[in-house]
Amino acid sequence: MTSRMPLTMFPSGQTCRICDVCAGKGLKRRLVEMGLTPASIIQPLGCNRGSFLVSINGTRYALGKGMASKIMVQPVYEEVSRFG
């Protein structure tokens, strides 16, 4: 079973997948409009002046720490194929 954690606790620079958004309808709608939907692959870039920076599909977004803490993510492990 994979572990879920808030986006704010995930290490910067590693790839993760959004599993759930624990928020009201308004915030969920706003995140969907930005492309941050469940099953989306994102990369946290860290904090900058009170904002939490993320990258999704080559676009960078600055989220408030409160918003980012409501986004639950899990790590994405690349499958390693062995030949030979």
C-alpha positions as CSV (number, residue, x, y, z in Angstrom):
1,M,0.0,0.0,0.0
2,T,1.3,3.4,-0.9
3,S,1.5,6.2,1.6
4,R,-0.5,9.4,1.2
5,M,0.6,12.7,2.5
6,P,-0.1,16.4,2.1
7,L,1.7,18.1,-0.8
8,T,3.5,20.4,1.6
9,M,5.2,17.4,3.2
10,F,6.4,15.8,0.0
11,P,10.1,16.3,-0.9
12,S,10.8,19.0,-3.5
13,G,11.9,17.9,-6.9
14,Q,10.3,14.4,-6.7
15,T,7.4,13.4,-8.8
16,C,4.0,12.6,-7.2
17,R,0.4,11.9,-8.1
18,I,-2.6,13.7,-6.7
19,C,-4.9,11.1,-4.9
20,D,-7.4,13.4,-3.3
21,V,-8.3,17.0,-2.5
22,C,-9.7,17.4,1.1
23,A,-11.4,20.7,0.5
24,G,-14.8,22.3,-0.3
25,K,-16.4,22.7,-3.7
26,G,-14.9,26.1,-4.4
27,L,-11.3,25.1,-3.9
28,K,-11.8,21.9,-5.7
29,R,-13.2,23.7,-8.7
30,R,-10.4,26.2,-8.7
31,L,-7.8,23.5,-8.6
32,V,-9.5,21.6,-11.5
33,E,-9.4,24.8,-13.5
34,M,-5.7,25.0,-13.0
35,G,-5.3,21.3,-14.0
36,L,-4.7,19.9,-10.5
37,T,-7.1,17.0,-10.6
38,P,-6.9,13.6,-9.0
39,A,-4.5,11.3,-10.9
40,S,-2.5,14.3,-12.2
41,I,1.3,14.0,-12.0
42,I,2.9,17.0,-10.4
43,Q,6.3,18.0,-9.1
44,P,6.6,20.2,-5.9
45,L,9.3,22.9,-6.3
46,G,9.4,24.1,-2.8
47,C,8.4,27.3,-0.9
48,N,8.9,30.8,-1.9
49,R,7.8,33.8,0.2
50,G,4.8,32.0,1.7
51,S,3.7,30.3,-1.5
52,F,4.2,26.7,-2.4
53,L,5.4,26.2,-6.0
54,V,4.4,23.2,-8.1
55,S,5.0,22.2,-11.7
56,I,2.3,20.4,-13.8
57,N,2.6,19.8,-17.5
58,G,5.4,22.2,-17.8
59,T,3.5,25.1,-16.1
60,R,4.5,26.4,-12.7
61,Y,1.8,27.5,-10.2
62,A,2.1,29.2,-6.8
63,L,-0.3,27.9,-4.3
64,G,-1.0,29.1,-0.8
65,K,0.4,26.8,1.9
66,G,-3.2,26.2,3.1
67,M,-4.3,25.1,-0.4
68,A,-1.3,22.9,-0.8
69,S,-1.8,21.2,2.6
70,K,-5.3,20.1,1.4
71,I,-3.9,18.2,-1.6
72,M,-3.1,14.6,-0.8
73,V,-0.4,13.0,-2.9
74,Q,1.5,9.8,-3.2
75,P,4.9,9.1,-4.7
76,V,5.3,7.9,-8.3
77,Y,7.7,5.1,-8.8
78,E,9.1,4.6,-12.2
79,E,8.9,1.0,-13.3
80,V,12.3,-0.5,-14.0
81,S,12.4,-3.0,-16.7
82,R,15.2,-5.6,-16.7
83,F,16.5,-7.0,-20.0
84,G,19.1,-9.7,-20.5
